[in-house]
Amino acid sequence: METVQFVGASAILREIEQEILCTSSSDAKVLITGESGVGKEIVARSIHQRSRRSHLPLVTINCSGVPDSLLESELFGHVRGSFTDAYRDRRGWLEQADGGTIFLDEVGEMSLRMQALLLRFLENGEIQRVGSERVTSTVDVRVIAATNRNLLSQVAGKNFREDLYYRLNVIHVAIPALRERKDDVGPLMAHFFRMYSKQYRVTEPTISDEAWQQLYAYHWPGNVRELKNVAERLVIRSRTGVITPGDLPREISGVSAQPVSAAPVKRTADLLLERMSINGESFWSAVYEPFMARDITRDDLRAVISRGLDRTRGNYKALVVSFNLELDDYKRFLNFLRKYQCHMPFQQFRAARVRLTDDAAPTEERVAANR
């Protein structure tokens, strides 16, 4: 496994490194929180590599990327004949990680049923495969979980079990967004420039002072993952060897070189809608791809769909057109929304428009009567 390298100059990053060193000396469960793209998986890998379990497996699971119907089988395994296509017994990820570490990424996306199964495992380490009537084995696994959600808010909303939250949150490592540690932008960009220049066998470009000002002024909604993608793009497209403001992506070059606090930052949903309505991008590139790459959250996706339906008065076919998709994509689009619980009843958007009209009519009548 490649050794994890922390890149940055901020005091916050140094504090996180110290927290990792302390955490690695124990087998305590760890909860890592932070926005998408801040580097939660890197922190989990670093904890594992510095622990006594480093010579044993680190198994990573994206809980939001596996449908709930399959997640139980993937975690706990199954026995032959337990469901269609179960032709043989199969060990789950927890058994495969025995002696090592399991990293549950996006644990906040688990259903309540899966949360209950995970809680039972955390209490005794026992594995009962799907379709089995007895405990199959007991394993010794260190659990590291991560989420971009506020789990306490999820607990208050009855969407996350309180007992599971406190079981996972033995040690809490919070990773701030990149916009809160701007001192790391320069070292990170230099690191990725070196990496991609070597990978593509090109001369490493330099960055003009004006371009640096815009890079530091940008609020980086996609955090380190977004910065990494931008660095790769700049290395590939560099022609003169010097990056100027004109070489930067439009979302960055359009930012004035001022502190972020000088103007309100647009919400992610607004930026995504602008990319489709103004820039003409399709839903698949503007929204689908960053969602599948975990650059945006399910809440961001729901916000985009909700605002789009508000514009089309709940008409999903009109929404497909407004998102620059072909009508042939209609079924694929709806299946995607249903899979990730982002398909919303169209009636609520039509009802809202009707109520607005009904409320406005008496007001107009009163104005006319007073003339």
Secondary structure, 3 states (H helix, E strand, C coil): CCCCCCCCCCHHHHHHHHHHHHHHCCCCCEEEECCCCCCHHHHHHHHHHCCCCCCCCEEEEECCCCCHHHHHHHHHCECCCCCCCCCCCECCHHHHCCCCEEEEECHHHCCHHHHHHHHHHHHHCEECCECCCCCCEECCCEEEEEECCCHHHHHHCCCCCHHHHHHHCCEEEECCCHHHCHHHHHHHHHHHHHHHHHHHCCCCCEECHHHHHHHHHCCCCCHHHHHHHHHHHHHHHCCCCEECHHHCCHHHHCCCCCCHHHCCCCCHHHHHHHHHHCCCCCHHHHHHHHHHCCCCCHHHHHHHHHHHHHHCCCCHHHHHHHCCCCHHHHHHHHHHHHHCCCCCCCHHHHHHHHHHHHHHHHHHHHHHHHC
